[in-house]
Amino acid sequence: MTADSKQQALTREQVKNVKKEQQQERVKVRVRLIPIWLRLVLVIVLLALSIVVGAIVGYGVLGDGDPVDVFEKSTWTHVLDLVEKES
């Protein structure tokens, strides 16, 4: 090896080290505005809300019934009786 090739090898290593340092400086710390556990709770709540709204719209608007009847037990026993008799 000549002196020039040794000097090039050192400069290449130095360049690699400088690039690594620059990449480490660029790494951002990500701060979540909404924690993961809260996201899961929101998804579950929104899913339940969409099921309730869908039942109200389906029974009240499309089915020509009273939308408040969705919350009564007798409505659901009647629906289950209709489903069980047909199968």
Secondary structure, DSSP 4 states (H G I P E B T S, - for coil): --HHHHHHHHHHHHHHHHHHHHHHHHPPPP--SS-HHHHHHHHHHHHHHHHHHHHHIIIIIIS-S-GGGGGSHHHHHHHHHHHHHH-
